[in-house]
Amino acid sequence: MPHAYKGSLLPPPSLAHKGIGLHAAANLQVRIDPSPGMDEGDLLELFWDDCYVTSHPLTQAELGRPVFLSVPESFPDGATARIHYRWMKTGRCPRISSSLPVRIKLDCPGGPPLHPGEEENQALAPLVLPKALRQQGISARNIRNGVPFSIEPYLNMAREDEITLRWGDVRLDLPLLETRDVGKTVHGNVPTAVILEAGEDDHLEISYCIIDRVGNSSRWSPPLSLRVFGLDRHKPEYFY
């Protein structure tokens, strides 16, 4: 955070999150750090895109400590916003803070789960693997170059979505989606090392989840069950 501000501008407020997602919007609090000269009875007024949100008189116990102001759930809307506050002291001109720009995204990748209480999101399509591997399983002879997979386009797909693949107990993070990826099938490859680390399993479960740029989660996709057999970690020549 900058240490100097033009004129009488105060430091901007802050949020606990890098952006405002669906969960954050329901419990949103803005942090205002103390500034020199703040006294008991001074008034802090919070503004959202220049619209008044709330005010709070400082108490003796709050002096020298951050103050947290709640924002009603109705305020976060659109794609961006700017938040600032005003410090009011009796007998002096008000001082204004710099604005905090924030990103807002209230739609979760994949859309809302069909069954909200479950860990899985049935609205997501399962991971897609080659038909031969799904039918015959995976063994040492067909993982030399890893295993190709694809993920179908999903509802609310967006730039900077981060997809995590779960191969058994091992997780693999894919590159962030770019603008050109939105609305298209995502293709990838599970490295041989990941397959070896997860090991053999007659019913290995594979799934994925998506976290968007403000922290909204899709939850996990319905798992795909796969047989993995005939691996030998002590014979790397089988795989390279």
N, C-alpha and C positions, 0 to 999 in steps of 0.2 A: 504494500500500500504506500503511495507517495507520502512524503513527510512535509511537503509544502503545497499550499493551494493558493490560487490567485485570489487577491482581495480577502474577503472574510469567509470564503467557502470553508466549510468543515469537511472532515473525511466522509466518504460515502458510507451508508449503512452496509450490512453484509448479510448473507444467507448461509445456512449450513450446507446447502447443496449447490452444485455447479449450475443447475437450472431448476425449473419448477415442473415436476411431473405430477401425475395423478395423485400419488400418495402424499407428496409434499404439499400440494395445494389444499389438502384437507386439514393439515396441521401446520400451516405456514406461520413462522415467526421471523421477524426482522430484527437483527442485532444492531444496536447503536452503542458504540464504544464511548467511554467518558472523555470529555474534553476539559482542559484547564478552565476553571472559573465556574463550572456548573455547581449550583447550590440547591438546597432544599426549596421546593416550591417552584423551581423553574419548570417550564412546560415544554415537552417534546411533542411535536405534531408530525405525523407520518403522511406522506403523499405517494400515490400510485399514478404515474402518468399525469401528474398535476392535479389529480382528484384527491380530496381529503379522505383519509382512511380512519385515523383515530388519533387521540391525544393522551398524554400521560404526564401527570405532575410528579417530579422527582421527590423521593422521600430521603430522609437522612441516611437510611440503611443502604440506599442505592448509590450514594456518592462514591465516585472512584471505581465503580463496577459497571460492566455492560448492562444495558437495559434491553429487554426483549419485548417487542410489541407484536401482537397477534393480528393477522390479516384475515378478514372474512373470506370464506371459500368462493364467494361470488366475484372477487376481484381478479384472480388469475384467469385470463382469457386471451385469445389471440395467440400470436407467435412470439412477441417480445413485449417488454415493458421497461420503464425506468422508475426507480424508487429513490426518493430523497426524503429528508426530514428537516424540520425547522426548530430551532432552539429559541424559545421565548423567555426573556428575563425582564422583570418589572423595571421600567424606567430606561430600558435600552432598546436599540433597534434589534429586530430579530436577525439571527444568523441562519444561513441556509447551507445545507450540505451539498457536496457533489452528488451527482446521480449515479446510481448503480444500475447498469443495464443487465437485464436477465432474459433468459430464453424460457419459453413456456411450451409444453407439449403435453396435452391431457389425454391423448389417445395412445393406448398401449400397442406395441407391435404384436401382430397376430389377432388383435381385437380382444374383446372381453372373453374370459373363459366361459364355456358353456355350463360348467359346474364350478362356481366360484370357490367352493370349499376345498377343492382338490388341488394337488400339486401340479397336475398336468393340465395343459390347455388343449382340449379336443378340437379346437378351431384350427390348430396347426396341422399340416400334413406331416406324416412320419418322414424321416430321412429316406432318401432313395439310393439304393445300391444296385449294381448290375444284377440282372435276373439270375445268372448262373451262380453267383455267390450267395444270393438269398436261398436258392434251392439246394445247393450242394455244400454250403458252408465255406469257411476259410481255413486253409492249411498252409504249410510252409511253402508249397510249390506256387502259390498264387499271391504272395505278398512281397515279392522281390522289389516291386516298385510302389509299394503301398496299396491302398484300396481307394478307388475313386468313389465319390458320392456327390449327390446334388440335393439342394433344398429348394422346394417350389416357392414362387413368390407368395408373400403373405400380406394380409391386411395391414395397412398403416406402415408399410415398408418405407424406410427413410434413410437419407444420407447420415452417415456416422453410426448406424446400427452396428452393434458388436454381437457376433454370433459365437456362442461357445458350444462345442461338440462334446458330448459325453460318451466315451467308448468304454463300456464297463465302468471301472472306477477311475479311469484316466480322463482328464479333460484337455481339450485342444481349443485354443482361441484362434478364430479366423481374423483376417485383416478387416478393418472397419470398411463398411460399405461406402462407396463413392456415389456421386450423383448418377453416373452412368450405369450403376448396378441396380438402381431402384426399378421395380417392376419386372425384373428378369430373374431367371433361375440362377441360384448361387452354386457354383461348382467348386469342388475342393478335393483334397487327397489326404487320407489318413496315413501318416508315415509308418514305415515298418517298425520303427522303434516304439511307437505308441501301441501298436498291436502286440508286440512282444511284452511290453510292460504290463498290459492288461492281462495277458496270459490266455490259457485255454478255458473254455466255458461252453457247455452244451446249449446254454440259453443266455448268451451275452446280450445285454440290452444296450441299445444305441439310441440316443436322442439328442436334442439340441434346445437351447433357449436363446432369446434375444434380449439385449439391454439397449435401449435407445439413448440418445445423446443427453437426456436429462435424467436418466436412471429408471425409466419405466421398464418393467420386466414382462416378458411374454409368458413366463413360467415354462416348464419343460414340455416339449412335444410328446405325443404318444410314442412309447418306445418301440423300436424294431428289434425283434429277437433274432439272434444269429448264432450258428454253431461255429466255434473256433477250436481247431484241434490240430494235433501233429506238429506243434511248435517245439523248437529246441533252442533255447537262448545260448547254449554253449557251442553252437555250430553256426557262427555268423556267415560262413561262406554260402549258406543256403539262401541268404537274403540280399547279398550285395554282389 
